[in-house]
Amino acid sequence: MDRPRDMKVAVVTGAGRGIGQATAVRLAEDGYMVIAADRVATMARRTEEMISGGACRAAELDVTDRDAVNTLVRRVVEELGGVHVVVNNAMWFRYVPLADVTAKDTDRMLEVGVKGPLWMAQAVAGPMRAGGGGAIVNIASVAAMLGTPNAAVYSAVKGAVVGMTRQLATDLGPAGIRVNAIAPGTIETPGSVAAMTDAARAYRRQRSPLGRLGTPQDVAEAVAYLASDRAAFVTGQLLVVDGGITAAM
């Protein structure tokens, strides 16, 4: 994991595809050494291969495994000198009617979507404090604010992410660590495409004042802003990236 000593380091979870992959690519364009972490090693390596100049390293990581998260962060700090940005993007979800919600699926969504960001924030807080500060960006969802069909657990998870973001911003602000969240609307990722019918996508497109669905790059641009010094006085905030759907409700 060698890097020039003046390069900042960004860790992106769920970086094997979709929003996480686009974010890893975008942060590399901004000069970060990116650790593209994903539960599936081959997907993480695919993202690494997309980024030229040796500015990305793939890492296999299950964010629900607290020890594994601590081990990865410790390795990154030892080999690269610190962690400056974390993007908590990893998520597992299943949309089903309330009557069909299972304990197994609920536990999995909570483990990945709530405990994962918590374990990562816990692991990087010390190194970021020692380095003079940093930025954590959590990926939430407009489902935290709007009713979404068949998404009782998903909405609860993303609502928890929003609450956690504000609390961590309060707790970590004195150490110079900014914590913000992004609430994407409907983004055309492999996961969302698989979860929705063509009719559902057309309906959501029609509801957007901009007349389109979002792209992973749209979210990646917002992450790049919150991670940067341009947002030096921004913390504890939820940036909605939804094409205006919430404004039109």
N, C-alpha and C positions, 0 to 999 in steps of 0.2 A: 504493500500500500504506500509506496514512496510518493511523495508530492513535493513541489516547491514549497518552501516554508511560508511564503506569503499567500498561498491559496487557502481560502476558508473551506471548511468541510460541512457538507450537508448530508443528512441521512434521510432517505425517503422510504417509507414502508409501503408495501403493496405496489412496488415499482415495476412489476413485471408486465403490466399492460394498462390501458386506459389512462385515467387521470394521473396515477402514480408514474407511469412511464413518461407521459408528456411533461410532468413536473421535473423529473430527473433530467430530461433533455434540456428543458428551459433553464434550470439552475446551472447546468454545465455551461450553457451559453453565457451566463453571467459570471463565469470564472470560478465556480465552486468545484472542488473535488467531491463528487457525488458517490455516496454509498447507496446503491440500488438494492434494497432489501426486499425479498419476497419469500413466501413460504415454499414456492416451487423454484428450485435452483435454476432450472433450465430457462424459466421466464426471466429471472433476474439477469442471467447471462445474455439473453437476447437484448435487454435494455443496455447492458454494458457495451455490446457490439454496435449499438446505434450511435454511441457517443465517441467521437474521435479524440485523438490527442492524449489518450490515457487518463482522461478526466473522470472516469467512472470505474468503480469496482463493484462487482456483484457480490451479494451476500445472501445465503439461505437463512431465513429467519421466520420462526413462528412467534408472532407478537404476544400470543397467549402464554408463552413460556417465559416467566419472569427471569429465571436464571440465564436463559439464552439471550434475552435482551441485555441484561447486565454484562454478559460476556462479550457481546458484539460491541457495545459502547466502550468497554474497557480496552478492547483490542484496537478500536479506531483511535482512541485517545493515545494509547501507547505508541502506535505506529505512525499516526498522522499529526499528533500534537494537540488535538482538541476536537470538539464538536461545536459548530457555530449555529447551525440551523437544523431543525428536525421538522419533517412533514409527516404527521400521523394520518396516513391515507388508507391503510389496510382495513378492509371490511369484508365480512361474509354476511349475506342476507338471503332471505327467502320470503316472498310475498305470498301469503295465504289468508283465507278468511279466518276470522277470529275462532270459529269452531274447530278449525284444523291446526291451530297453533299447538306445537308440541314442546315438551320440556327440553328435549334434545336440541331443537333448533333455537329455542330461546336462550339456552345456556351458551350455545356457540356464538350467537350474535352478541351477547353481552361480553363474552370472553374476548372476542376480537375487537368489538367496537368501543367498549368502555375500558376494560382492563388493559388492553393493548396500549392505548394512548397514556394511560396512567402509569404503567410500568416504564414506558419510554421516558416520560417526563421525569419520573423518579430517578431513572438511571443517568440522564444527562444534566440534571440540575447542578450536581456537584462540579463536573467538568466545565459547564458553562459559567458558573459562578467563579471558578478559579481562572477562567479566561477573560473575565471582565464583562460577561453577558452573552446574550444570544437571542435566538428567536425560535419559537415553537408555533407551528401552524397546524391546526387540527381541521380535518375535513368533516364538516357536519352535513346538513341537508336542509332544504326548505321543508322537508317532512317534519322537522322540529317545530314548525310554525303552522303548517297547513294540514288539514285532514287528507290522507292519502289512502285510497282503497287498498284493503288487504295488507296494511303495513303497521299494525298495532305495535309489534315489537321493534321494527325498524325505527318508527317514529320515537319510541321511548329511548332507544339507544342514542339517536342523534340529538334528542333533547338533553340527554345526560352529557353528551359531548359539549354542548353549548354551556351548560351550567359548570362543567369542569373547567372549561376554558376561562370563564370569568374568575373562578376561584383560584386557579393557578396563576392568572395574571396578578391577582392580589398578593398571593403568597410569594411569588418569584420576582415581582417587580423591584423590590429593594436590592436584588442581586444583579439588576440590569438585564433580566431575562423577560422579553416580551412574549405574551401568549395571546394569539388571536385564532379565530376560526373562520372558515369559509362555508357558506351554505349554497351549494350548487342547486340549480333547478334540474330539469331533465337534461342529462348529458348523454350523448350518443357514444357509449362505451360498449365493449363486448358484453359486459354484465347486464347493462340496462336493455340492450337490444334483445338479449335472450329472455329477459323477464317480461317484456311487453309485446303485445300484438301490434301489427301494423296500424290497426284502428286506434289503439291507445296512443301510439306515437303521433298519428295525424291529429288526434284531439288535442294533445299537449302542444303541438306546433301551432295549431289554430288559436290556442289561448294566449300565446306569447305576443306581446306588442311588437316584438322585432320579427315575428313571423318565421322563426326557426328554432330548432333545438340547439343546445349548447354543444361545444366540442371540448375534448380534454384540454386543448390548447387554451381555451377561454379560462378555464380554472387555473391552469399553470401560470398564466400571466398574472392572475390575482395573487397566487402564492408568491411569485417572484417579487411582487410589490411588498407584501407583508414581511417577507424575509429580508428585505433590503433596508439600507439606511434611510431610504426615502420615507419609510414608515417608522422612523426612530421615536416618534411620540405617540404611536398608536399601539395600544394594548388593551386586552379585555374586550375586544370588539368582534362582532359577527358581520362579515362582509358577504352580502347576498349576491350571487352571480347566477341569475335566473332568467335573463332576457325580459324582465319586467313582469313576470307572471304574478308575483306577490303584490305588486303595485296595482295590478288590474283587477284584483279580487274585490 
